[in-house]
């Protein structure tokens, strides 16, 4: 059974990559979850364990093919709105400056250029494949939900997926290759995406459920299974992604249901309060003797305190490093300098930006995040004004995913990688395309500009 589900996952992945030629937006969720899918694909095809970069080509190749195929007809190289253009230009300025700092970095940073192809594919090309039709993008995420659910189910059934006695996390044990074990944080991301995409399937069903009892039942089973599987996988791999995924999932529902920002806040408060009461009842009624640490040792008070102290120490060391001289405070010590001076990256993108690119780089990165969030909430307001449900749902979903990424950036990753920039770019292009769609399909006749 585990082998069958793993092979089904891999075959479905290949089929969806081929189908992306017809539905370009399908490349978006697959590209987002490339490294999560890579962990499961290596379990399905052992050859990939010894040739781990091959899977990158398996995904990046079709993304490039989709881009080339639709380049002249469906791909716009840039944003329609002035707000989107400003956000992307600022992001390019930060990215260019950050890479320019390699010139004075003690790390030298020459090996950082090996990441350049990934930046081209995932930061520049992938966001451009977002369709202007919100329903097409929603359909893409619905198809990706099936693939992600199958991936998580394959893990659940696989004997190679077990609890590591060293880290108290669920990991994949490989039989060959450069890595003996999977990255649990990558699997935690997959779990959080599954949890949030299940909520997307809840509010935007992939098939008609009106007047059909079986369809409604099947829909509820799909959503409940996805939520349960996503929560189980996140709970056993990472605390941060579990909490961030639940919070942003609740935020997504609140943004969809709310008629205004204030109404969404009230919805979010009600959902979170209900969730807190439910969790409290479960813990009190069903928790084994000894508390939640009996379910997972990572949730014991000591483990939580230890993890928090370690991250605070890394962040404080990086800040002290940034304050070591006026030049470092203003312009930073250079890309990847913290890895050289502190011993590891600070697991906090904003602290890393301060240490490696100085106050100048920190303000640039913070401004990019602020502009993307403001753009998202303005697009949400616009979707409500135009009363377009697909646009509203997609805006709320992409905004929730962006906030999820900003939350987890405070605990993992490095600015040398492309995921931070990729997510900001995806969010900006999504909001830009949605605003363009709303204005082009309405009777609104003023020149297209982002609403103020």
PyMOL commands that set and color helices and strands:
alter all, ss='L'
color gray80, all
select helices_A, chain A and resi 2-19+26-32+34-44+47-50+52-69+82-103+110-128+134-157+184-203+213-235+239-257+261-286+292-294+297-299+301-322+326-331+337-341+349-386+389-408+419-440
alter helices_A, ss='H'
color red, helices_A
select strands_A, chain A and resi 161-163+170-172
alter strands_A, ss='S'
color yellow, strands_A
deselect
rebuild
show_as cartoon
